[in-house]
Amino acid sequence: MRAFLAIVARDLRLGLRQGGDILTLVLFFVIVGTVLPFAIGPDRPQLARLAPAIVWVAALLAQLLSNERLFGSDFEDGSLAILRHAPLPLEMVVGAKMLAHWVLTALPIIAATPVLALMLGMEGETLLRAIGSLVLGTPALVAFGTVGAAVTVGLKRGGLVAPVLVLPLSLPVLIFGTGAMAPMVPGASGQALLLLAALGLVSVALVPFAAAMALRFAGE
């Protein structure tokens, strides 16, 4: 457990040293959510209906922007090769890096959600549902991004290939996350939140094994 926490702390320190990356991520999230309403027009009721989808599309694109750095820097400086032979299983190493990545990318997005909600004219209840759905759904986005980053870590243009792999996997998260914020029928919000939580738990439990296997193949 101490080794697991040490890797989490290491990645957090490295991420915080590059504070500009976190700021860029938050600004990208807010800008995407701000630009899309210009394409919709001044129809406020329609904007309110589309606000959940706008929030989740912005969150998904922001996560895709940050996935490349999950294993990229460790692969370039040789740290990943050392971690493969560490006493801690590679699956645990991947889990630790996923946790640190979620803290560095998802938490800032969740913290910036009220700013975006203000621009989209969200009501208080919708904002609370947005924050709840992001808390439950972003672990799945991070998990799927981890798979894409692990599969493409050894490729020269992996940053271009990874989104193609991650986007189809992320569509259920986008659907359930949007449904949790804007239910069409009574009770749909709770069901969407449960499905979102289940998807997050399953992906976080299984992805470290799949990503570790991909990293082992990349090292051969």
PyMOL commands that place a pseudoatom at each C-alpha (Angstrom):
pseudoatom trace, name=CA, resn=MET, resi=1, chain=A, elem=C, hetatm=0, pos=[0.000, 0.000, 0.000]
pseudoatom trace, name=CA, resn=ARG, resi=2, chain=A, elem=C, hetatm=0, pos=[2.889, 2.355, 0.757]
pseudoatom trace, name=CA, resn=ALA, resi=3, chain=A, elem=C, hetatm=0, pos=[4.343, 1.824, -2.720]
pseudoatom trace, name=CA, resn=PHE, resi=4, chain=A, elem=C, hetatm=0, pos=[0.926, 2.490, -4.278]
pseudoatom trace, name=CA, resn=LEU, resi=5, chain=A, elem=C, hetatm=0, pos=[0.578, 5.784, -2.401]
pseudoatom trace, name=CA, resn=ALA, resi=6, chain=A, elem=C, hetatm=0, pos=[4.164, 6.710, -3.288]
pseudoatom trace, name=CA, resn=ILE, resi=7, chain=A, elem=C, hetatm=0, pos=[3.375, 6.444, -7.006]
pseudoatom trace, name=CA, resn=VAL, resi=8, chain=A, elem=C, hetatm=0, pos=[0.213, 8.499, -6.535]
pseudoatom trace, name=CA, resn=ALA, resi=9, chain=A, elem=C, hetatm=0, pos=[2.174, 11.177, -4.663]
pseudoatom trace, name=CA, resn=ARG, resi=10, chain=A, elem=C, hetatm=0, pos=[4.913, 11.159, -7.317]
pseudoatom trace, name=CA, resn=ASP, resi=11, chain=A, elem=C, hetatm=0, pos=[2.469, 11.699, -10.161]
pseudoatom trace, name=CA, resn=LEU, resi=12, chain=A, elem=C, hetatm=0, pos=[0.654, 14.410, -8.231]
pseudoatom trace, name=CA, resn=ARG, resi=13, chain=A, elem=C, hetatm=0, pos=[3.909, 16.274, -7.614]
pseudoatom trace, name=CA, resn=LEU, resi=14, chain=A, elem=C, hetatm=0, pos=[4.896, 16.025, -11.267]
pseudoatom trace, name=CA, resn=GLY, resi=15, chain=A, elem=C, hetatm=0, pos=[1.459, 17.171, -12.376]
pseudoatom trace, name=CA, resn=LEU, resi=16, chain=A, elem=C, hetatm=0, pos=[1.358, 20.127, -9.987]
pseudoatom trace, name=CA, resn=ARG, resi=17, chain=A, elem=C, hetatm=0, pos=[4.777, 21.268, -11.163]
pseudoatom trace, name=CA, resn=GLN, resi=18, chain=A, elem=C, hetatm=0, pos=[3.218, 21.671, -14.591]
pseudoatom trace, name=CA, resn=GLY, resi=19, chain=A, elem=C, hetatm=0, pos=[0.401, 23.824, -13.318]
pseudoatom trace, name=CA, resn=GLY, resi=20, chain=A, elem=C, hetatm=0, pos=[-0.062, 25.340, -16.750]
pseudoatom trace, name=CA, resn=ASP, resi=21, chain=A, elem=C, hetatm=0, pos=[-1.399, 22.014, -18.033]
pseudoatom trace, name=CA, resn=ILE, resi=22, chain=A, elem=C, hetatm=0, pos=[-4.179, 22.016, -15.445]
pseudoatom trace, name=CA, resn=LEU, resi=23, chain=A, elem=C, hetatm=0, pos=[-5.050, 25.617, -16.257]
pseudoatom trace, name=CA, resn=THR, resi=24, chain=A, elem=C, hetatm=0, pos=[-5.109, 24.798, -19.973]
pseudoatom trace, name=CA, resn=LEU, resi=25, chain=A, elem=C, hetatm=0, pos=[-7.415, 21.860, -19.303]
pseudoatom trace, name=CA, resn=VAL, resi=26, chain=A, elem=C, hetatm=0, pos=[-9.865, 23.988, -17.296]
pseudoatom trace, name=CA, resn=LEU, resi=27, chain=A, elem=C, hetatm=0, pos=[-9.807, 26.798, -19.856]
pseudoatom trace, name=CA, resn=PHE, resi=28, chain=A, elem=C, hetatm=0, pos=[-10.416, 24.306, -22.671]
pseudoatom trace, name=CA, resn=PHE, resi=29, chain=A, elem=C, hetatm=0, pos=[-13.390, 22.865, -20.764]
pseudoatom trace, name=CA, resn=VAL, resi=30, chain=A, elem=C, hetatm=0, pos=[-14.910, 26.299, -20.187]
pseudoatom trace, name=CA, resn=ILE, resi=31, chain=A, elem=C, hetatm=0, pos=[-14.180, 27.562, -23.714]
pseudoatom trace, name=CA, resn=VAL, resi=32, chain=A, elem=C, hetatm=0, pos=[-15.760, 24.523, -25.396]
pseudoatom trace, name=CA, resn=GLY, resi=33, chain=A, elem=C, hetatm=0, pos=[-18.828, 24.891, -23.201]
pseudoatom trace, name=CA, resn=THR, resi=34, chain=A, elem=C, hetatm=0, pos=[-18.982, 28.599, -24.000]
pseudoatom trace, name=CA, resn=VAL, resi=35, chain=A, elem=C, hetatm=0, pos=[-18.485, 28.361, -27.766]
pseudoatom trace, name=CA, resn=LEU, resi=36, chain=A, elem=C, hetatm=0, pos=[-21.155, 25.727, -28.426]
pseudoatom trace, name=CA, resn=PRO, resi=37, chain=A, elem=C, hetatm=0, pos=[-24.052, 27.972, -27.317]
pseudoatom trace, name=CA, resn=PHE, resi=38, chain=A, elem=C, hetatm=0, pos=[-23.085, 30.449, -30.045]
pseudoatom trace, name=CA, resn=ALA, resi=39, chain=A, elem=C, hetatm=0, pos=[-23.915, 27.767, -32.606]
pseudoatom trace, name=CA, resn=ILE, resi=40, chain=A, elem=C, hetatm=0, pos=[-27.270, 27.103, -30.918]
pseudoatom trace, name=CA, resn=GLY, resi=41, chain=A, elem=C, hetatm=0, pos=[-28.398, 30.719, -30.935]
pseudoatom trace, name=CA, resn=PRO, resi=42, chain=A, elem=C, hetatm=0, pos=[-30.178, 32.937, -28.416]
pseudoatom trace, name=CA, resn=ASP, resi=43, chain=A, elem=C, hetatm=0, pos=[-33.023, 30.475, -27.788]
pseudoatom trace, name=CA, resn=ARG, resi=44, chain=A, elem=C, hetatm=0, pos=[-32.774, 30.194, -23.977]
pseudoatom trace, name=CA, resn=PRO, resi=45, chain=A, elem=C, hetatm=0, pos=[-35.209, 27.244, -23.538]
pseudoatom trace, name=CA, resn=GLN, resi=46, chain=A, elem=C, hetatm=0, pos=[-33.345, 25.244, -26.163]
pseudoatom trace, name=CA, resn=LEU, resi=47, chain=A, elem=C, hetatm=0, pos=[-30.023, 26.118, -24.524]
pseudoatom trace, name=CA, resn=ALA, resi=48, chain=A, elem=C, hetatm=0, pos=[-31.353, 24.891, -21.176]
pseudoatom trace, name=CA, resn=ARG, resi=49, chain=A, elem=C, hetatm=0, pos=[-32.349, 21.587, -22.778]
pseudoatom trace, name=CA, resn=LEU, resi=50, chain=A, elem=C, hetatm=0, pos=[-28.948, 21.180, -24.417]
pseudoatom trace, name=CA, resn=ALA, resi=51, chain=A, elem=C, hetatm=0, pos=[-26.886, 22.332, -21.427]
pseudoatom trace, name=CA, resn=PRO, resi=52, chain=A, elem=C, hetatm=0, pos=[-26.353, 18.764, -20.051]
pseudoatom trace, name=CA, resn=ALA, resi=53, chain=A, elem=C, hetatm=0, pos=[-25.013, 17.574, -23.391]
pseudoatom trace, name=CA, resn=ILE, resi=54, chain=A, elem=C, hetatm=0, pos=[-22.761, 20.635, -23.674]
pseudoatom trace, name=CA, resn=VAL, resi=55, chain=A, elem=C, hetatm=0, pos=[-21.262, 20.028, -20.236]
pseudoatom trace, name=CA, resn=TRP, resi=56, chain=A, elem=C, hetatm=0, pos=[-20.509, 16.383, -20.972]
pseudoatom trace, name=CA, resn=VAL, resi=57, chain=A, elem=C, hetatm=0, pos=[-19.125, 16.998, -24.454]
pseudoatom trace, name=CA, resn=ALA, resi=58, chain=A, elem=C, hetatm=0, pos=[-16.797, 19.636, -23.003]
pseudoatom trace, name=CA, resn=ALA, resi=59, chain=A, elem=C, hetatm=0, pos=[-15.715, 17.258, -20.219]
pseudoatom trace, name=CA, resn=LEU, resi=60, chain=A, elem=C, hetatm=0, pos=[-15.082, 14.418, -22.687]
pseudoatom trace, name=CA, resn=LEU, resi=61, chain=A, elem=C, hetatm=0, pos=[-12.992, 16.587, -25.018]
pseudoatom trace, name=CA, resn=ALA, resi=62, chain=A, elem=C, hetatm=0, pos=[-11.012, 17.980, -22.092]
pseudoatom trace, name=CA, resn=GLN, resi=63, chain=A, elem=C, hetatm=0, pos=[-10.236, 14.473, -20.874]
pseudoatom trace, name=CA, resn=LEU, resi=64, chain=A, elem=C, hetatm=0, pos=[-9.105, 13.424, -24.352]
pseudoatom trace, name=CA, resn=LEU, resi=65, chain=A, elem=C, hetatm=0, pos=[-6.736, 16.392, -24.351]
pseudoatom trace, name=CA, resn=SER, resi=66, chain=A, elem=C, hetatm=0, pos=[-4.985, 15.162, -21.195]
pseudoatom trace, name=CA, resn=ASN, resi=67, chain=A, elem=C, hetatm=0, pos=[-4.776, 11.401, -21.764]
pseudoatom trace, name=CA, resn=GLU, resi=68, chain=A, elem=C, hetatm=0, pos=[-1.507, 11.435, -23.694]
pseudoatom trace, name=CA, resn=ARG, resi=69, chain=A, elem=C, hetatm=0, pos=[0.533, 12.468, -20.651]
pseudoatom trace, name=CA, resn=LEU, resi=70, chain=A, elem=C, hetatm=0, pos=[-0.618, 9.439, -18.608]
pseudoatom trace, name=CA, resn=PHE, resi=71, chain=A, elem=C, hetatm=0, pos=[2.288, 7.255, -19.750]
pseudoatom trace, name=CA, resn=GLY, resi=72, chain=A, elem=C, hetatm=0, pos=[3.998, 9.421, -22.380]
pseudoatom trace, name=CA, resn=SER, resi=73, chain=A, elem=C, hetatm=0, pos=[6.535, 11.185, -20.179]
pseudoatom trace, name=CA, resn=ASP, resi=74, chain=A, elem=C, hetatm=0, pos=[7.352, 7.987, -18.232]
pseudoatom trace, name=CA, resn=PHE, resi=75, chain=A, elem=C, hetatm=0, pos=[7.916, 6.152, -21.508]
pseudoatom trace, name=CA, resn=GLU, resi=76, chain=A, elem=C, hetatm=0, pos=[10.249, 8.852, -22.835]
pseudoatom trace, name=CA, resn=ASP, resi=77, chain=A, elem=C, hetatm=0, pos=[12.460, 9.147, -19.731]
pseudoatom trace, name=CA, resn=GLY, resi=78, chain=A, elem=C, hetatm=0, pos=[12.603, 5.396, -19.047]
pseudoatom trace, name=CA, resn=SER, resi=79, chain=A, elem=C, hetatm=0, pos=[10.585, 5.482, -15.821]
pseudoatom trace, name=CA, resn=LEU, resi=80, chain=A, elem=C, hetatm=0, pos=[7.980, 3.155, -17.305]
pseudoatom trace, name=CA, resn=ALA, resi=81, chain=A, elem=C, hetatm=0, pos=[10.587, 0.457, -17.906]
pseudoatom trace, name=CA, resn=ILE, resi=82, chain=A, elem=C, hetatm=0, pos=[11.654, 0.707, -14.259]
pseudoatom trace, name=CA, resn=LEU, resi=83, chain=A, elem=C, hetatm=0, pos=[8.047, 0.530, -13.068]
pseudoatom trace, name=CA, resn=ARG, resi=84, chain=A, elem=C, hetatm=0, pos=[7.531, -2.676, -15.074]
pseudoatom trace, name=CA, resn=HIS, resi=85, chain=A, elem=C, hetatm=0, pos=[10.167, -4.397, -12.935]
pseudoatom trace, name=CA, resn=ALA, resi=86, chain=A, elem=C, hetatm=0, pos=[9.143, -2.823, -9.633]
pseudoatom trace, name=CA, resn=PRO, resi=87, chain=A, elem=C, hetatm=0, pos=[8.029, -5.065, -6.736]
pseudoatom trace, name=CA, resn=LEU, resi=88, chain=A, elem=C, hetatm=0, pos=[4.554, -3.542, -7.036]
pseudoatom trace, name=CA, resn=PRO, resi=89, chain=A, elem=C, hetatm=0, pos=[2.477, -5.330, -9.717]
pseudoatom trace, name=CA, resn=LEU, resi=90, chain=A, elem=C, hetatm=0, pos=[2.084, -3.351, -12.897]
pseudoatom trace, name=CA, resn=GLU, resi=91, chain=A, elem=C, hetatm=0, pos=[-1.700, -3.444, -12.462]
pseudoatom trace, name=CA, resn=MET, resi=92, chain=A, elem=C, hetatm=0, pos=[-1.327, -1.584, -9.175]
pseudoatom trace, name=CA, resn=VAL, resi=93, chain=A, elem=C, hetatm=0, pos=[1.021, 0.911, -10.822]
pseudoatom trace, name=CA, resn=VAL, resi=94, chain=A, elem=C, hetatm=0, pos=[-1.622, 1.597, -13.481]
pseudoatom trace, name=CA, resn=GLY, resi=95, chain=A, elem=C, hetatm=0, pos=[-4.275, 1.989, -10.785]
pseudoatom trace, name=CA, resn=ALA, resi=96, chain=A, elem=C, hetatm=0, pos=[-2.118, 4.494, -8.917]
pseudoatom trace, name=CA, resn=LYS, resi=97, chain=A, elem=C, hetatm=0, pos=[-1.511, 6.518, -12.074]
pseudoatom trace, name=CA, resn=MET, resi=98, chain=A, elem=C, hetatm=0, pos=[-5.244, 6.459, -12.848]
pseudoatom trace, name=CA, resn=LEU, resi=99, chain=A, elem=C, hetatm=0, pos=[-6.044, 7.834, -9.393]
pseudoatom trace, name=CA, resn=ALA, resi=100, chain=A, elem=C, hetatm=0, pos=[-3.476, 10.620, -9.697]
pseudoatom trace, name=CA, resn=HIS, resi=101, chain=A, elem=C, hetatm=0, pos=[-4.679, 11.431, -13.213]
pseudoatom trace, name=CA, resn=TRP, resi=102, chain=A, elem=C, hetatm=0, pos=[-8.289, 11.683, -12.010]
pseudoatom trace, name=CA, resn=VAL, resi=103, chain=A, elem=C, hetatm=0, pos=[-7.256, 14.101, -9.249]
pseudoatom trace, name=CA, resn=LEU, resi=104, chain=A, elem=C, hetatm=0, pos=[-5.244, 16.242, -11.677]
pseudoatom trace, name=CA, resn=THR, resi=105, chain=A, elem=C, hetatm=0, pos=[-7.769, 16.341, -14.528]
pseudoatom trace, name=CA, resn=ALA, resi=106, chain=A, elem=C, hetatm=0, pos=[-11.278, 15.437, -13.386]
pseudoatom trace, name=CA, resn=LEU, resi=107, chain=A, elem=C, hetatm=0, pos=[-11.338, 17.385, -10.125]
pseudoatom trace, name=CA, resn=PRO, resi=108, chain=A, elem=C, hetatm=0, pos=[-10.405, 20.704, -11.820]
pseudoatom trace, name=CA, resn=ILE, resi=109, chain=A, elem=C, hetatm=0, pos=[-13.151, 20.104, -14.393]
pseudoatom trace, name=CA, resn=ILE, resi=110, chain=A, elem=C, hetatm=0, pos=[-15.689, 19.408, -11.655]
pseudoatom trace, name=CA, resn=ALA, resi=111, chain=A, elem=C, hetatm=0, pos=[-14.552, 22.519, -9.796]
pseudoatom trace, name=CA, resn=ALA, resi=112, chain=A, elem=C, hetatm=0, pos=[-14.999, 24.613, -12.961]
pseudoatom trace, name=CA, resn=THR, resi=113, chain=A, elem=C, hetatm=0, pos=[-18.493, 23.265, -13.654]
pseudoatom trace, name=CA, resn=PRO, resi=114, chain=A, elem=C, hetatm=0, pos=[-20.278, 26.078, -11.713]
pseudoatom trace, name=CA, resn=VAL, resi=115, chain=A, elem=C, hetatm=0, pos=[-18.570, 28.636, -13.956]
pseudoatom trace, name=CA, resn=LEU, resi=116, chain=A, elem=C, hetatm=0, pos=[-19.810, 26.851, -17.061]
pseudoatom trace, name=CA, resn=ALA, resi=117, chain=A, elem=C, hetatm=0, pos=[-23.248, 26.392, -15.490]
pseudoatom trace, name=CA, resn=LEU, resi=118, chain=A, elem=C, hetatm=0, pos=[-23.466, 30.146, -14.942]
pseudoatom trace, name=CA, resn=MET, resi=119, chain=A, elem=C, hetatm=0, pos=[-22.712, 30.788, -18.610]
pseudoatom trace, name=CA, resn=LEU, resi=120, chain=A, elem=C, hetatm=0, pos=[-25.307, 28.210, -19.693]
pseudoatom trace, name=CA, resn=GLY, resi=121, chain=A, elem=C, hetatm=0, pos=[-27.968, 29.532, -17.340]
pseudoatom trace, name=CA, resn=MET, resi=122, chain=A, elem=C, hetatm=0, pos=[-28.341, 26.302, -15.369]
pseudoatom trace, name=CA, resn=GLU, resi=123, chain=A, elem=C, hetatm=0, pos=[-30.567, 26.195, -12.340]
pseudoatom trace, name=CA, resn=GLY, resi=124, chain=A, elem=C, hetatm=0, pos=[-29.283, 25.047, -8.952]
pseudoatom trace, name=CA, resn=GLU, resi=125, chain=A, elem=C, hetatm=0, pos=[-30.823, 21.569, -9.175]
pseudoatom trace, name=CA, resn=THR, resi=126, chain=A, elem=C, hetatm=0, pos=[-29.382, 20.964, -12.627]
pseudoatom trace, name=CA, resn=LEU, resi=127, chain=A, elem=C, hetatm=0, pos=[-25.968, 22.120, -11.424]
pseudoatom trace, name=CA, resn=LEU, resi=128, chain=A, elem=C, hetatm=0, pos=[-26.050, 19.637, -8.545]
pseudoatom trace, name=CA, resn=ARG, resi=129, chain=A, elem=C, hetatm=0, pos=[-26.979, 16.838, -10.941]
pseudoatom trace, name=CA, resn=ALA, resi=130, chain=A, elem=C, hetatm=0, pos=[-24.160, 17.940, -13.247]
pseudoatom trace, name=CA, resn=ILE, resi=131, chain=A, elem=C, hetatm=0, pos=[-21.589, 17.779, -10.454]
pseudoatom trace, name=CA, resn=GLY, resi=132, chain=A, elem=C, hetatm=0, pos=[-22.918, 14.418, -9.238]
pseudoatom trace, name=CA, resn=SER, resi=133, chain=A, elem=C, hetatm=0, pos=[-22.864, 12.893, -12.705]
pseudoatom trace, name=CA, resn=LEU, resi=134, chain=A, elem=C, hetatm=0, pos=[-19.327, 14.155, -13.336]
pseudoatom trace, name=CA, resn=VAL, resi=135, chain=A, elem=C, hetatm=0, pos=[-18.104, 12.721, -10.030]
pseudoatom trace, name=CA, resn=LEU, resi=136, chain=A, elem=C, hetatm=0, pos=[-19.563, 9.322, -10.948]
pseudoatom trace, name=CA, resn=GLY, resi=137, chain=A, elem=C, hetatm=0, pos=[-18.741, 9.386, -14.652]
pseudoatom trace, name=CA, resn=THR, resi=138, chain=A, elem=C, hetatm=0, pos=[-15.256, 10.873, -14.898]
pseudoatom trace, name=CA, resn=PRO, resi=139, chain=A, elem=C, hetatm=0, pos=[-13.574, 7.763, -13.384]
pseudoatom trace, name=CA, resn=ALA, resi=140, chain=A, elem=C, hetatm=0, pos=[-14.857, 5.809, -16.392]
pseudoatom trace, name=CA, resn=LEU, resi=141, chain=A, elem=C, hetatm=0, pos=[-13.540, 8.483, -18.778]
pseudoatom trace, name=CA, resn=VAL, resi=142, chain=A, elem=C, hetatm=0, pos=[-10.143, 8.311, -17.077]
pseudoatom trace, name=CA, resn=ALA, resi=143, chain=A, elem=C, hetatm=0, pos=[-10.198, 4.504, -17.229]
pseudoatom trace, name=CA, resn=PHE, resi=144, chain=A, elem=C, hetatm=0, pos=[-10.976, 4.409, -20.945]
pseudoatom trace, name=CA, resn=GLY, resi=145, chain=A, elem=C, hetatm=0, pos=[-8.366, 7.071, -21.568]
pseudoatom trace, name=CA, resn=THR, resi=146, chain=A, elem=C, hetatm=0, pos=[-5.861, 4.897, -19.693]
pseudoatom trace, name=CA, resn=VAL, resi=147, chain=A, elem=C, hetatm=0, pos=[-6.527, 2.029, -22.091]
pseudoatom trace, name=CA, resn=GLY, resi=148, chain=A, elem=C, hetatm=0, pos=[-6.008, 4.298, -25.092]
pseudoatom trace, name=CA, resn=ALA, resi=149, chain=A, elem=C, hetatm=0, pos=[-2.815, 5.754, -23.635]
pseudoatom trace, name=CA, resn=ALA, resi=150, chain=A, elem=C, hetatm=0, pos=[-1.428, 2.304, -22.811]
pseudoatom trace, name=CA, resn=VAL, resi=151, chain=A, elem=C, hetatm=0, pos=[-2.178, 0.856, -26.250]
pseudoatom trace, name=CA, resn=THR, resi=152, chain=A, elem=C, hetatm=0, pos=[-0.587, 3.788, -28.083]
pseudoatom trace, name=CA, resn=VAL, resi=153, chain=A, elem=C, hetatm=0, pos=[2.308, 4.543, -25.717]
pseudoatom trace, name=CA, resn=GLY, resi=154, chain=A, elem=C, hetatm=0, pos=[4.929, 3.164, -28.075]
pseudoatom trace, name=CA, resn=LEU, resi=155, chain=A, elem=C, hetatm=0, pos=[3.546, 4.736, -31.245]
pseudoatom trace, name=CA, resn=LYS, resi=156, chain=A, elem=C, hetatm=0, pos=[5.070, 7.842, -32.772]
pseudoatom trace, name=CA, resn=ARG, resi=157, chain=A, elem=C, hetatm=0, pos=[1.648, 9.408, -33.365]
pseudoatom trace, name=CA, resn=GLY, resi=158, chain=A, elem=C, hetatm=0, pos=[-0.152, 7.789, -30.486]
pseudoatom trace, name=CA, resn=GLY, resi=159, chain=A, elem=C, hetatm=0, pos=[-1.760, 11.090, -29.519]
pseudoatom trace, name=CA, resn=LEU, resi=160, chain=A, elem=C, hetatm=0, pos=[-3.726, 10.988, -32.768]
pseudoatom trace, name=CA, resn=VAL, resi=161, chain=A, elem=C, hetatm=0, pos=[-4.699, 7.318, -32.543]
pseudoatom trace, name=CA, resn=ALA, resi=162, chain=A, elem=C, hetatm=0, pos=[-5.759, 7.228, -28.894]
pseudoatom trace, name=CA, resn=PRO, resi=163, chain=A, elem=C, hetatm=0, pos=[-8.882, 9.435, -29.284]
pseudoatom trace, name=CA, resn=VAL, resi=164, chain=A, elem=C, hetatm=0, pos=[-10.118, 7.147, -32.057]
pseudoatom trace, name=CA, resn=LEU, resi=165, chain=A, elem=C, hetatm=0, pos=[-9.931, 4.229, -29.617]
pseudoatom trace, name=CA, resn=VAL, resi=166, chain=A, elem=C, hetatm=0, pos=[-11.312, 6.091, -26.617]
pseudoatom trace, name=CA, resn=LEU, resi=167, chain=A, elem=C, hetatm=0, pos=[-14.314, 7.854, -28.162]
pseudoatom trace, name=CA, resn=PRO, resi=168, chain=A, elem=C, hetatm=0, pos=[-16.420, 4.723, -28.910]
pseudoatom trace, name=CA, resn=LEU, resi=169, chain=A, elem=C, hetatm=0, pos=[-15.797, 3.426, -25.380]
pseudoatom trace, name=CA, resn=SER, resi=170, chain=A, elem=C, hetatm=0, pos=[-16.800, 6.775, -23.879]
pseudoatom trace, name=CA, resn=LEU, resi=171, chain=A, elem=C, hetatm=0, pos=[-20.170, 7.045, -25.631]
pseudoatom trace, name=CA, resn=PRO, resi=172, chain=A, elem=C, hetatm=0, pos=[-22.110, 5.142, -22.905]
pseudoatom trace, name=CA, resn=VAL, resi=173, chain=A, elem=C, hetatm=0, pos=[-20.653, 7.489, -20.290]
pseudoatom trace, name=CA, resn=LEU, resi=174, chain=A, elem=C, hetatm=0, pos=[-21.768, 10.465, -22.374]
pseudoatom trace, name=CA, resn=ILE, resi=175, chain=A, elem=C, hetatm=0, pos=[-25.288, 9.042, -22.761]
pseudoatom trace, name=CA, resn=PHE, resi=176, chain=A, elem=C, hetatm=0, pos=[-25.793, 8.149, -19.102]
pseudoatom trace, name=CA, resn=GLY, resi=177, chain=A, elem=C, hetatm=0, pos=[-24.164, 11.362, -17.892]
pseudoatom trace, name=CA, resn=THR, resi=178, chain=A, elem=C, hetatm=0, pos=[-26.456, 13.483, -20.034]
pseudoatom trace, name=CA, resn=GLY, resi=179, chain=A, elem=C, hetatm=0, pos=[-29.464, 11.436, -18.943]
pseudoatom trace, name=CA, resn=ALA, resi=180, chain=A, elem=C, hetatm=0, pos=[-28.564, 11.919, -15.294]
pseudoatom trace, name=CA, resn=MET, resi=181, chain=A, elem=C, hetatm=0, pos=[-28.673, 15.686, -15.746]
pseudoatom trace, name=CA, resn=ALA, resi=182, chain=A, elem=C, hetatm=0, pos=[-31.756, 15.992, -17.934]
pseudoatom trace, name=CA, resn=PRO, resi=183, chain=A, elem=C, hetatm=0, pos=[-34.181, 13.131, -17.292]
pseudoatom trace, name=CA, resn=MET, resi=184, chain=A, elem=C, hetatm=0, pos=[-36.997, 12.834, -19.795]
pseudoatom trace, name=CA, resn=VAL, resi=185, chain=A, elem=C, hetatm=0, pos=[-39.246, 10.747, -17.530]
pseudoatom trace, name=CA, resn=PRO, resi=186, chain=A, elem=C, hetatm=0, pos=[-39.631, 10.649, -13.741]
pseudoatom trace, name=CA, resn=GLY, resi=187, chain=A, elem=C, hetatm=0, pos=[-37.016, 8.411, -12.117]
pseudoatom trace, name=CA, resn=ALA, resi=188, chain=A, elem=C, hetatm=0, pos=[-34.756, 8.367, -15.176]
pseudoatom trace, name=CA, resn=SER, resi=189, chain=A, elem=C, hetatm=0, pos=[-32.180, 10.553, -13.458]
pseudoatom trace, name=CA, resn=GLY, resi=190, chain=A, elem=C, hetatm=0, pos=[-31.667, 8.071, -10.629]
pseudoatom trace, name=CA, resn=GLN, resi=191, chain=A, elem=C, hetatm=0, pos=[-31.413, 5.145, -13.027]
pseudoatom trace, name=CA, resn=ALA, resi=192, chain=A, elem=C, hetatm=0, pos=[-28.876, 6.986, -15.168]
pseudoatom trace, name=CA, resn=LEU, resi=193, chain=A, elem=C, hetatm=0, pos=[-26.797, 7.810, -12.091]
pseudoatom trace, name=CA, resn=LEU, resi=194, chain=A, elem=C, hetatm=0, pos=[-26.822, 4.150, -11.014]
pseudoatom trace, name=CA, resn=LEU, resi=195, chain=A, elem=C, hetatm=0, pos=[-25.770, 2.994, -14.470]
pseudoatom trace, name=CA, resn=LEU, resi=196, chain=A, elem=C, hetatm=0, pos=[-23.078, 5.665, -14.537]
pseudoatom trace, name=CA, resn=ALA, resi=197, chain=A, elem=C, hetatm=0, pos=[-21.759, 4.540, -11.147]
pseudoatom trace, name=CA, resn=ALA, resi=198, chain=A, elem=C, hetatm=0, pos=[-21.809, 0.884, -12.227]
pseudoatom trace, name=CA, resn=LEU, resi=199, chain=A, elem=C, hetatm=0, pos=[-19.952, 1.699, -15.430]
pseudoatom trace, name=CA, resn=GLY, resi=200, chain=A, elem=C, hetatm=0, pos=[-17.358, 3.650, -13.477]
pseudoatom trace, name=CA, resn=LEU, resi=201, chain=A, elem=C, hetatm=0, pos=[-16.811, 0.859, -10.939]
pseudoatom trace, name=CA, resn=VAL, resi=202, chain=A, elem=C, hetatm=0, pos=[-16.536, -1.875, -13.567]
pseudoatom trace, name=CA, resn=SER, resi=203, chain=A, elem=C, hetatm=0, pos=[-14.160, 0.111, -15.777]
pseudoatom trace, name=CA, resn=VAL, resi=204, chain=A, elem=C, hetatm=0, pos=[-11.925, 1.127, -12.858]
pseudoatom trace, name=CA, resn=ALA, resi=205, chain=A, elem=C, hetatm=0, pos=[-11.786, -2.503, -11.701]
pseudoatom trace, name=CA, resn=LEU, resi=206, chain=A, elem=C, hetatm=0, pos=[-10.979, -4.041, -15.091]
pseudoatom trace, name=CA, resn=VAL, resi=207, chain=A, elem=C, hetatm=0, pos=[-8.960, -1.392, -16.922]
pseudoatom trace, name=CA, resn=PRO, resi=208, chain=A, elem=C, hetatm=0, pos=[-5.729, -1.731, -14.856]
pseudoatom trace, name=CA, resn=PHE, resi=209, chain=A, elem=C, hetatm=0, pos=[-5.398, -5.349, -16.028]
pseudoatom trace, name=CA, resn=ALA, resi=210, chain=A, elem=C, hetatm=0, pos=[-6.020, -4.476, -19.689]
pseudoatom trace, name=CA, resn=ALA, resi=211, chain=A, elem=C, hetatm=0, pos=[-3.716, -1.448, -19.587]
pseudoatom trace, name=CA, resn=ALA, resi=212, chain=A, elem=C, hetatm=0, pos=[-0.968, -3.402, -17.807]
pseudoatom trace, name=CA, resn=MET, resi=213, chain=A, elem=C, hetatm=0, pos=[-1.123, -6.072, -20.523]
pseudoatom trace, name=CA, resn=ALA, resi=214, chain=A, elem=C, hetatm=0, pos=[-0.836, -3.390, -23.219]
pseudoatom trace, name=CA, resn=LEU, resi=215, chain=A, elem=C, hetatm=0, pos=[2.147, -1.830, -21.444]
pseudoatom trace, name=CA, resn=ARG, resi=216, chain=A, elem=C, hetatm=0, pos=[3.902, -5.204, -21.239]
pseudoatom trace, name=CA, resn=PHE, resi=217, chain=A, elem=C, hetatm=0, pos=[3.470, -5.684, -24.978]
pseudoatom trace, name=CA, resn=ALA, resi=218, chain=A, elem=C, hetatm=0, pos=[4.761, -2.147, -25.593]
pseudoatom trace, name=CA, resn=GLY, resi=219, chain=A, elem=C, hetatm=0, pos=[7.905, -2.943, -23.633]
pseudoatom trace, name=CA, resn=GLU, resi=220, chain=A, elem=C, hetatm=0, pos=[8.760, -6.054, -25.628]
for i in range(1, 220): cmd.bond("trace and resi %d" % i, "trace and resi %d" % (i + 1))
show_as sticks, trace
zoom trace
